[in-house]
Amino acid sequence: MKVIAPLMLAVLLTGCGQSEAPPNTSIPSVEELASDPARLKALREQCKTNRAKLGDVLCNRVAEATNLRFFGDGKVPYTPPASSPKF
């Protein structure tokens, strides 16, 4: 029992340590994806068909880049028309 307790404690503490994964530099940034519409379109199709293979990080960035291209940077103010529409 005296030998097992320290061994179990060592195994437990080893399993609780933080794992440091190297940063994945192969995943492009949102700005890079937004600036290349052909690549963005291809990646959007791949995320639709095989999200598990590409990973959530890349597919989330693809979605953000798509929103950025569609909505813009958000700095353009809304300008309503001078006259209201006639229905």
DRENRO-423416 format. One record per residue: x, y, z of N, C-alpha, C in turn; residue number from 1. Coordinates in nm, 3 decimals, decimal comma, always signed. Layout:
N
@n.u:X&n.v:Y&n.w:Z&ca.u:X&ca.v:Y&ca.w:Z&c.u:X&c.v:Y&c.w:Z&i:NUM
...
This chain:
87
@n.u:+0,082&n.v:-0,118&n.w:+0,000&ca.u:+0,000&ca.v:+0,000&ca.w:+0,000&c.u:+0,087&c.v:+0,125&c.w:+0,000&i:1
@n.u:+0,201&n.v:+0,121&n.w:+0,073&ca.u:+0,289&ca.v:+0,237&ca.w:+0,081&c.u:+0,355&c.v:+0,265&c.w:-0,054&i:2
@n.u:+0,374&n.v:+0,164&n.w:-0,134&ca.u:+0,438&ca.v:+0,182&ca.w:-0,265&c.u:+0,333&c.v:+0,224&c.w:-0,370&i:3
@n.u:+0,214&n.v:+0,174&n.w:-0,358&ca.u:+0,111&ca.v:+0,200&ca.w:-0,457&c.u:+0,060&c.v:+0,345&c.w:-0,449&i:4
@n.u:+0,045&n.v:+0,399&n.w:-0,329&ca.u:-0,011&ca.v:+0,534&ca.w:-0,313&c.u:+0,076&c.v:+0,640&c.w:-0,382&i:5
@n.u:+0,209&n.v:+0,644&n.w:-0,360&ca.u:+0,289&ca.v:+0,745&ca.w:-0,430&c.u:+0,290&c.v:+0,724&c.w:-0,582&i:6
@n.u:+0,287&n.v:+0,597&n.w:-0,623&ca.u:+0,284&ca.v:+0,568&ca.w:-0,766&c.u:+0,153&c.v:+0,617&c.w:-0,829&i:7
@n.u:+0,043&n.v:+0,594&n.w:-0,761&ca.u:-0,086&ca.v:+0,641&ca.w:-0,810&c.u:-0,090&c.v:+0,793&c.w:-0,814&i:8
@n.u:-0,032&n.v:+0,857&n.w:-0,713&ca.u:-0,028&ca.v:+1,003&ca.w:-0,710&c.u:+0,054&c.v:+1,057&c.w:-0,826&i:9
@n.u:+0,166&n.v:+0,994&n.w:-0,855&ca.u:+0,251&ca.v:+1,038&ca.w:-0,967&c.u:+0,178&c.v:+1,022&c.w:-1,100&i:10
@n.u:+0,108&n.v:+0,912&n.w:-1,117&ca.u:+0,033&ca.v:+0,889&ca.w:-1,240&c.u:-0,080&c.v:+0,991&c.w:-1,253&i:11
@n.u:-0,147&n.v:+1,019&n.w:-1,143&ca.u:-0,257&ca.v:+1,116&ca.w:-1,144&c.u:-0,207&c.v:+1,255&c.w:-1,179&i:12
@n.u:-0,097&n.v:+1,298&n.w:-1,119&ca.u:-0,043&ca.v:+1,431&ca.w:-1,147&c.u:+0,012&c.v:+1,442&c.w:-1,288&i:13
@n.u:+0,065&n.v:+1,335&n.w:-1,341&ca.u:+0,115&ca.v:+1,337&ca.w:-1,479&c.u:-0,001&c.v:+1,355&c.w:-1,577&i:14
@n.u:-0,110&n.v:+1,291&n.w:-1,550&ca.u:-0,227&ca.v:+1,301&ca.w:-1,637&c.u:-0,295&c.v:+1,437&c.w:-1,630&i:15
@n.u:-0,277&n.v:+1,508&n.w:-1,521&ca.u:-0,343&ca.v:+1,638&ca.w:-1,504&c.u:-0,262&c.v:+1,754&c.w:-1,561&i:16
@n.u:-0,140&n.v:+1,731&n.w:-1,603&ca.u:-0,057&ca.v:+1,839&ca.w:-1,654&c.u:-0,113&c.v:+1,896&c.w:-1,783&i:17
@n.u:-0,087&n.v:+2,024&n.w:-1,806&ca.u:-0,134&ca.v:+2,087&ca.w:-1,929&c.u:-0,048&c.v:+2,041&c.w:-2,045&i:18
@n.u:-0,116&n.v:+2,005&n.w:-2,153&ca.u:-0,041&ca.v:+1,967&ca.w:-2,271&c.u:-0,026&c.v:+2,091&c.w:-2,358&i:19
@n.u:+0,093&n.v:+2,114&n.w:-2,404&ca.u:+0,119&ca.v:+2,231&ca.w:-2,486&c.u:+0,130&c.v:+2,187&c.w:-2,631&i:20
@n.u:+0,027&n.v:+2,216&n.w:-2,705&ca.u:+0,028&ca.v:+2,183&ca.w:-2,847&c.u:+0,092&c.v:+2,297&c.w:-2,923&i:21
@n.u:+0,175&n.v:+2,267&n.w:-3,019&ca.u:+0,234&ca.v:+2,375&ca.w:-3,098&c.u:+0,128&c.v:+2,447&c.w:-3,178&i:22
@n.u:+0,141&n.v:+2,577&n.w:-3,196&ca.u:+0,039&ca.v:+2,648&ca.w:-3,273&c.u:+0,038&c.v:+2,600&c.w:-3,418&i:23
@n.u:-0,081&n.v:+2,585&n.w:-3,471&ca.u:-0,096&ca.v:+2,537&ca.w:-3,608&c.u:-0,087&c.v:+2,656&c.w:-3,702&i:24
@n.u:+0,026&n.v:+2,669&n.w:-3,768&ca.u:+0,046&ca.v:+2,783&ca.w:-3,856&c.u:-0,006&c.v:+2,757&c.w:-3,997&i:25
@n.u:-0,052&n.v:+2,635&n.w:-4,022&ca.u:-0,101&ca.v:+2,605&ca.w:-4,156&c.u:-0,245&c.v:+2,652&c.w:-4,177&i:26
@n.u:-0,314&n.v:+2,689&n.w:-4,070&ca.u:-0,451&ca.v:+2,738&ca.w:-4,082&c.u:-0,445&c.v:+2,887&c.w:-4,114&i:27
@n.u:-0,501&n.v:+2,927&n.w:-4,227&ca.u:-0,495&ca.v:+3,067&ca.w:-4,267&c.u:-0,584&c.v:+3,154&c.w:-4,179&i:28
@n.u:-0,551&n.v:+3,282&n.w:-4,173&ca.u:-0,630&ca.v:+3,375&ca.w:-4,094&c.u:-0,758&c.v:+3,411&c.w:-4,168&i:29
@n.u:-0,848&n.v:+3,476&n.w:-4,098&ca.u:-0,975&ca.v:+3,517&ca.w:-4,157&c.u:-0,950&c.v:+3,616&c.w:-4,271&i:30
@n.u:-0,857&n.v:+3,709&n.w:-4,252&ca.u:-0,827&ca.v:+3,809&ca.w:-4,354&c.u:-0,769&c.v:+3,744&c.w:-4,480&i:31
@n.u:-0,682&n.v:+3,643&n.w:-4,462&ca.u:-0,626&ca.v:+3,574&ca.w:-4,577&c.u:-0,735&c.v:+3,503&c.w:-4,657&i:32
@n.u:-0,826&n.v:+3,439&n.w:-4,586&ca.u:-0,935&ca.v:+3,369&ca.w:-4,654&c.u:-1,029&c.v:+3,466&c.w:-4,724&i:33
@n.u:-1,057&n.v:+3,578&n.w:-4,660&ca.u:-1,149&ca.v:+3,676&ca.w:-4,719&c.u:-1,090&c.v:+3,739&c.w:-4,844&i:34
@n.u:-0,958&n.v:+3,747&n.w:-4,852&ca.u:-0,895&ca.v:+3,811&ca.w:-4,967&c.u:-0,883&c.v:+3,717&c.w:-5,087&i:35
@n.u:-0,909&n.v:+3,588&n.w:-5,069&ca.u:-0,898&ca.v:+3,490&ca.w:-5,178&c.u:-1,033&c.v:+3,420&c.w:-5,197&i:36
@n.u:-1,123&n.v:+3,477&n.w:-5,279&ca.u:-1,258&ca.v:+3,421&ca.w:-5,291&c.u:-1,263&c.v:+3,280&c.w:-5,348&i:37
@n.u:-1,173&n.v:+3,245&n.w:-5,437&ca.u:-1,175&ca.v:+3,110&ca.w:-5,495&c.u:-1,141&c.v:+3,006&c.w:-5,389&i:38
@n.u:-1,040&n.v:+3,033&n.w:-5,309&ca.u:-1,001&ca.v:+2,941&ca.w:-5,203&c.u:-1,111&c.v:+2,934&c.w:-5,097&i:39
@n.u:-1,171&n.v:+3,048&n.w:-5,066&ca.u:-1,278&ca.v:+3,051&ca.w:-4,967&c.u:-1,396&c.v:+2,966&c.w:-5,012&i:40
@n.u:-1,432&n.v:+2,976&n.w:-5,139&ca.u:-1,544&ca.v:+2,897&ca.w:-5,192&c.u:-1,514&c.v:+2,748&c.w:-5,186&i:41
@n.u:-1,391&n.v:+2,711&n.w:-5,221&ca.u:-1,353&ca.v:+2,569&ca.w:-5,216&c.u:-1,356&c.v:+2,517&c.w:-5,073&i:42
@n.u:-1,305&n.v:+2,595&n.w:-4,980&ca.u:-1,304&ca.v:+2,551&ca.w:-4,841&c.u:-1,445&c.v:+2,546&c.w:-4,782&i:43
@n.u:-1,533&n.v:+2,636&n.w:-4,824&ca.u:-1,671&ca.v:+2,631&ca.w:-4,777&c.u:-1,738&c.v:+2,501&c.w:-4,820&i:44
@n.u:-1,715&n.v:+2,461&n.w:-4,944&ca.u:-1,771&ca.v:+2,335&ca.w:-4,992&c.u:-1,714&c.v:+2,216&c.w:-4,915&i:45
@n.u:-1,584&n.v:+2,219&n.w:-4,888&ca.u:-1,522&ca.v:+2,109&ca.w:-4,814&c.u:-1,574&c.v:+2,104&c.w:-4,671&i:46
@n.u:-1,597&n.v:+2,221&n.w:-4,610&ca.u:-1,650&ca.v:+2,223&ca.w:-4,473&c.u:-1,793&c.v:+2,168&c.w:-4,470&i:47
@n.u:-1,869&n.v:+2,193&n.w:-4,575&ca.u:-2,006&ca.v:+2,139&ca.w:-4,581&c.u:-2,005&c.v:+1,988&c.w:-4,589&i:48
@n.u:-1,913&n.v:+1,932&n.w:-4,667&ca.u:-1,913&ca.v:+1,788&ca.w:-4,690&c.u:-1,832&c.v:+1,710&c.w:-4,588&i:49
@n.u:-1,724&n.v:+1,766&n.w:-4,538&ca.u:-1,636&ca.v:+1,690&ca.w:-4,450&c.u:-1,576&c.v:+1,778&c.w:-4,341&i:50
@n.u:-1,660&n.v:+1,829&n.w:-4,253&ca.u:-1,614&ca.v:+1,917&ca.w:-4,145&c.u:-1,524&c.v:+1,843&c.w:-4,046&i:51
@n.u:-1,550&n.v:+1,718&n.w:-4,022&ca.u:-1,471&ca.v:+1,642&ca.w:-3,926&c.u:-1,325&c.v:+1,631&c.w:-3,970&i:52
@n.u:-1,303&n.v:+1,617&n.w:-4,100&ca.u:-1,166&ca.v:+1,604&ca.w:-4,150&c.u:-1,091&c.v:+1,737&c.w:-4,144&i:53
@n.u:-1,158&n.v:+1,846&n.w:-4,182&ca.u:-1,092&ca.v:+1,977&ca.w:-4,183&c.u:-1,075&c.v:+2,035&c.w:-4,044&i:54
@n.u:-1,167&n.v:+2,009&n.w:-3,957&ca.u:-1,158&ca.v:+2,058&ca.w:-3,820&c.u:-1,244&c.v:+2,182&c.w:-3,798&i:55
@n.u:-1,284&n.v:+2,199&n.w:-3,673&ca.u:-1,371&ca.v:+2,310&ca.w:-3,638&c.u:-1,301&c.v:+2,445&c.w:-3,650&i:56
@n.u:-1,172&n.v:+2,450&n.w:-3,619&ca.u:-1,101&ca.v:+2,578&ca.w:-3,622&c.u:-1,100&c.v:+2,636&c.w:-3,763&i:57
@n.u:-1,065&n.v:+2,555&n.w:-3,860&ca.u:-1,060&ca.v:+2,602&ca.w:-3,998&c.u:-1,200&c.v:+2,637&c.w:-4,049&i:58
@n.u:-1,297&n.v:+2,553&n.w:-4,022&ca.u:-1,432&ca.v:+2,579&ca.w:-4,072&c.u:-1,493&c.v:+2,702&c.w:-4,005&i:59
@n.u:-1,462&n.v:+2,727&n.w:-3,880&ca.u:-1,509&ca.v:+2,849&ca.w:-3,815&c.u:-1,446&c.v:+2,972&c.w:-3,878&i:60
@n.u:-1,319&n.v:+2,962&n.w:-3,913&ca.u:-1,253&ca.v:+3,074&ca.w:-3,980&c.u:-1,309&c.v:+3,097&c.w:-4,119&i:61
@n.u:-1,344&n.v:+2,990&n.w:-4,187&ca.u:-1,406&ca.v:+3,002&ca.w:-4,319&c.u:-1,541&c.v:+3,073&c.w:-4,305&i:62
@n.u:-1,617&n.v:+3,038&n.w:-4,203&ca.u:-1,747&ca.v:+3,103&ca.w:-4,182&c.u:-1,728&c.v:+3,250&c.w:-4,149&i:63
@n.u:-1,630&n.v:+3,284&n.w:-4,066&ca.u:-1,603&ca.v:+3,424&ca.w:-4,033&c.u:-1,560&c.v:+3,503&c.w:-4,156&i:64
@n.u:-1,478&n.v:+3,441&n.w:-4,240&ca.u:-1,433&ca.v:+3,509&ca.w:-4,362&c.u:-1,549&c.v:+3,530&c.w:-4,458&i:65
@n.u:-1,640&n.v:+3,434&n.w:-4,465&ca.u:-1,759&ca.v:+3,449&ca.w:-4,550&c.u:-1,844&c.v:+3,565&c.w:-4,500&i:66
@n.u:-1,864&n.v:+3,573&n.w:-4,369&ca.u:-1,939&ca.v:+3,685&ca.w:-4,312&c.u:-1,869&c.v:+3,818&c.w:-4,337&i:67
@n.u:-1,737&n.v:+3,818&n.w:-4,327&ca.u:-1,661&ca.v:+3,941&ca.w:-4,350&c.u:-1,678&c.v:+3,988&c.w:-4,494&i:68
@n.u:-1,674&n.v:+3,895&n.w:-4,589&ca.u:-1,691&ca.v:+3,933&ca.w:-4,729&c.u:-1,834&c.v:+3,979&c.w:-4,756&i:69
@n.u:-1,932&n.v:+3,918&n.w:-4,691&ca.u:-2,071&ca.v:+3,953&ca.w:-4,717&c.u:-2,110&c.v:+4,085&c.w:-4,647&i:70
@n.u:-2,078&n.v:+4,097&n.w:-4,518&ca.u:-2,119&ca.v:+4,213&ca.w:-4,441&c.u:-2,019&c.v:+4,328&c.w:-4,446&i:71
@n.u:-1,896&n.v:+4,300&n.w:-4,485&ca.u:-1,794&ca.v:+4,403&ca.w:-4,484&c.u:-1,734&c.v:+4,415&c.w:-4,344&i:72
@n.u:-1,661&n.v:+4,523&n.w:-4,323&ca.u:-1,595&ca.v:+4,539&ca.w:-4,193&c.u:-1,684&c.v:+4,605&c.w:-4,089&i:73
@n.u:-1,804&n.v:+4,646&n.w:-4,127&ca.u:-1,897&ca.v:+4,704&ca.w:-4,031&c.u:-1,876&c.v:+4,851&c.w:-4,005&i:74
@n.u:-1,790&n.v:+4,916&n.w:-4,080&ca.u:-1,760&ca.v:+5,057&ca.w:-4,057&c.u:-1,841&c.v:+5,150&c.w:-4,147&i:75
@n.u:-1,920&n.v:+5,094&n.w:-4,238&ca.u:-2,003&ca.v:+5,175&ca.w:-4,327&c.u:-2,135&c.v:+5,202&c.w:-4,255&i:76
@n.u:-2,169&n.v:+5,326&n.w:-4,229&ca.u:-2,295&ca.v:+5,353&ca.w:-4,158&c.u:-2,415&c.v:+5,331&c.w:-4,248&i:77
@n.u:-2,526&n.v:+5,303&n.w:-4,187&ca.u:-2,650&ca.v:+5,285&ca.w:-4,261&c.u:-2,697&c.v:+5,421&c.w:-4,311&i:78
@n.u:-2,728&n.v:+5,428&n.w:-4,437&ca.u:-2,779&ca.v:+5,554&ca.w:-4,494&c.u:-2,916&c.v:+5,525&c.w:-4,553&i:79
@n.u:-3,020&n.v:+5,566&n.w:-4,485&ca.u:-3,155&ca.v:+5,541&ca.w:-4,536&c.u:-3,183&c.v:+5,628&c.w:-4,658&i:80
@n.u:-3,277&n.v:+5,588&n.w:-4,741&ca.u:-3,308&ca.v:+5,667&ca.w:-4,859&c.u:-3,369&c.v:+5,803&c.w:-4,819&i:81
@n.u:-3,357&n.v:+5,901&n.w:-4,906&ca.u:-3,408&ca.v:+6,035&ca.w:-4,875&c.u:-3,560&c.v:+6,036&c.w:-4,864&i:82
@n.u:-3,629&n.v:+5,960&n.w:-4,949&ca.u:-3,775&ca.v:+5,954&ca.w:-4,941&c.u:-3,817&c.v:+5,813&c.w:-4,901&i:83
@n.u:-3,924&n.v:+5,804&n.w:-4,826&ca.u:-3,970&ca.v:+5,672&ca.w:-4,785&c.u:-4,034&c.v:+5,599&c.w:-4,902&i:84
@n.u:-4,031&n.v:+5,469&n.w:-4,903&ca.u:-4,088&ca.v:+5,394&ca.w:-5,016&c.u:-4,239&c.v:+5,403&c.w:-5,018&i:85
@n.u:-4,294&n.v:+5,399&n.w:-5,136&ca.u:-4,440&ca.v:+5,404&ca.w:-5,155&c.u:-4,490&c.v:+5,261&c.w:-5,180&i:86
@n.u:-4,583&n.v:+5,220&n.w:-5,099&ca.u:-4,638&ca.v:+5,085&ca.w:-5,114&c.u:-4,773&c.v:+5,088&c.w:-5,173&i:87
